[in-house]
Amino acid sequence: MSTSTASEASGPTSVEYIQHHLQNNSIGDAGFWVLNLDTLFYSWLLAGVLMYIAYTMPKKMTADTPSGGQNVLEAIVEFVQQQIRDIFPGSNPLIGPLALTIFMWVFLMNAMDLLPVDLLPEIGQLVGIHYMKVVPTTDLSTTFALALSVFSLIIYYNIKIKGPMGYLKMFLFHPFGKYLIPVNIIMTTIEEVAKPISLGLRLFGNMFAGELIFMLIALLGGASLYGLFPQIALGTVWAIFHILVISLQAFIFMLLTIVYLGMAHQEIDEH
């Protein structure tokens, strides 16, 4: 959302404006070895904010007169714990902190989308930074890094709970039994590979689309003062609706993480 004019009469066209905002501030050769510095900076910054909250908030908590921040934090923790109780079989001391961290971190990264779309990039221009994407989850590198981290835990717990042979049997005999082993291998491999792909693409797609809509709204202002009013109105309405989107996407990522890890904790005869 932006209340500033997206482009001046002699400034960039609409296409150039959008292309500029979709460009990461990167270093390195093209391909896998490119580092998106803005993505790294904002994701680490928000991780630092989350760690600071986690470190300082418990010291301020009181049982008699809880603050507003304490009430919000306790509600979030209870909400996450309830999801785990409803979905996750058995117990694992890692699942609660992992689910809470994923929910809060993804939510904070998504929430960067609520800042005026031109605000931080314009500040960056003043200090010589020509390209800046401020929403880490609109970068495939972020969403797939999160998804692959969860996927590595899925493989780890599959092997730990089922054993190496049990995990292999899942590919050989699931879902159609011992008489269709080639089909089982193909189907189970697709099922497993689809988990990180769906996690990464779902989050990226929804956040990228939301950011693009904010850019289109920012372009409504044009060079006319009259265009500023519909821009503000539409931007405000979309921002309010987008609060639901960013919360829902953080919840879905957390929920699917719990579901997938719960499946990994099931014995082979239950899978």
N, C-alpha and C positions, 0 to 999 in steps of 0.2 A: 504494500500500500504506500502511495506517495502523494503528498499534497503539493509537491513541487512540479513545475512544468517539465514534462518528460523530454521534450525537445524544442528547441527554438527554431524560428523560420529558417535560419541558415545552419542549423545543427544537423544531427544525424537523422536519417529516415527511420521509420518505424522498425523496419527489418534490421537496420544497423544498430538501433537502440537495443532490441531484444538480443541480437547476436553478441553485443558487447557485454550485456548482463549475464549471458550464459557462458562466458569465457572465464575459465579459472586462471588464477595467477600461478603459473607452473614453471618448473625448471626441469631440465633433463631432456633426453632424446624422446622422439615420438614413440608411443607404444607403452609397454609394461613399466618401463623405468621412469616415466614421468611422475614427478611429485607435485601435487596440487597444494601449494603452500597455504592458500586461504582455507582450504578444507582442514588441513592439519592444525592450523592455528586456532580456528574456531571450535573444532571438536575437542582439542586439548584444553582450551580455555574453559569450555563448559564442563569438561571432566574435572578441572580444577575447582570450579564453582561448586560442583556436586560434592567433591571431597571436602571442601571447606564447610559446607552445610552439614555433612555427615560428622565432621569433627567437632564443630562448635555447638550444634543444636542439642546433643545429649547433655552437655554441661549446663544448659539453660533450662532444662526440663524440670518442672515441679509437679507434684501430685495435687497440691491444693489449688493453685491458681495458674492453670495452663494458659500460655499465650496463644494468640491466633496461629502463629507459625507452628507451635507444638501440636495444636489440634489438627491442622492440615497434615502434618507429617504423620501423626498417629493414624489418621484416617487412611492415608495412602498405604502405610505399612499393613494395617488391618485388611484393606482391600486386596493387597497382593497375597497376604497369607490365606485369605479366603479362597482365592483362585487356586492356590497350591493345594489346599485341603480338598477342594472339589475335584481336582484333576489328577494330581500326582499320586501314584501308588507308593505306599511305604513312606520312608523318610530319607532325606539326604540333606546334611547341613549346608551344602553349597547352593541348593536350589533357591531358597528364600533370598539370600543376598544377591544372587545372580539375577533373579527375576526383578527385584526392586531396582537394581542398578540399571538393567536394560530399560525398564519403564521410565525411570527418571532421566537417564541420559538421552534416550531417543526423544522424549518429550521436550527436553531443553533444546536439543538440536533442531527439532521441528519448529519450536517456538520462535526461532530466529526469523521465520517467515513472516511473523507479525510486525516486524520493524518496517518502517517505510523503505520501499525497495531501493530508493536512491540515496538514503541517508549515509550508510557506511561506505558505499562506493564513491560518493562525492567527497567524503572526508579523505578517503584513500587517494583520490586524485590530487588533493592539496599537498600530500606528502610524497607524490611521485609514484603511487601505486595505480597503474592504469586499468588493471582487471581485478575484480574481487567478487567472488560468490560467497555469501555469508551464511547460507543454509547448508550445513554439511550433508544432510540427508538428500539433497538434490544432486549429489555426486555419487555415481555408481560405486566408486572406490570405497566410500563409507559404508553404504548399505551392504555391499558384498563382503567387506571385511567383518562386519558384525555377523552376517549370515554364516560365513565360513568359520568364525570362532565358535558359534553355536554348533555347527556341523562337526567340528573336531571333537567337541564334548559328546555329541551323539555317538560318534564312532568309538570314543574312549569308553563310554559307559556300556555300549553294546558288547564290547570285548570283555570288559570287567565283569558284567553281570552274567552274560551268557557263556563266556569263555571263547577263545579263538575258534574252536570247532563249532560251538553253538552259533556263533555269528556267521560262520561259513554255511552251516546247515540252513540258516535263514534264507540265504541266497539260493540254495539248492532245492529246498522243499517247500518254500513259501511262494505263492499262495495255493498252488494246485497239487501239491504232493509229489511223491518220488517218481511218478511216471511221466512227468513233464518238466524235467530238470532244466533243459535249455530255455524253455519258456519262463520258468521260475527265475532263472538268472537274469534274463532280460527285464522282466517285470519288476523284480525287486531292485535291480540297479536303477531303473528309471524312477521308481518310488523314492529311493534314497537320494539320488541326485536332484530330484525335484524339490526336496526340502530347502536347501540353501538358495536355490534359484528362485523359488516362490517367495521366500523371506526377503531376499534382496530386491527383487524386481517390484514386489508389491509396495514396499516402503518408498523406493525411489520413484515409481510411477505416480503415486498419489501426491508426493511432495513436489515433484517436478511440475505436475499439472497445476497445483495450487500456486506455485511461484510464477508460472507463466501467466496465470489469470491476473495476478497482482501487476505484472508488467503491462498487460493489455489495459488494465484500468488506469495505470499511470500515464499511458499514452492518450487517454481521453482529454487531458488538459490542453494538449496542443500548445498553440501560442496565444490562446484566447483566455481571458479571465473568466468568461462564462462557462468554459469547459471545466473550470476548477470545481464547481458545485456538484455536477454529477459524478466527477471523479472522487470527491470526498464522500459523497453519499454511497456510491457503489463500493468504494474501498472499505468503508466502515461496515457495511452489511456483509461483505465477503470476509472481512477479518473476524467478525463475530461468528459467522458460520465456520470459518477455518479453525477456530479454537476447538470445535468439535472434531474436525478432521485430524488435527495434530494429536489430540488426545486419543482418538480412536486408533490411529496408526501405531502409536506407542503401545497401547493396550494389546492390539493384535499381534505385534511382534513379540511382546512378553508372553502372551497366551500361547502362541504357537511354539515358543521355546519350551514352555512347561510341558506342552502336549508331546513334543518330539522327545524330550528327555524322559518323560514318563513312559513312552513306548520303548525307549532304550533300556529302561529298568525292568521291563517285563521279562519273565523267563521265556525261553524259546517255545515251550508248548502253549504259552498264552498269547504269543505275538500273532 
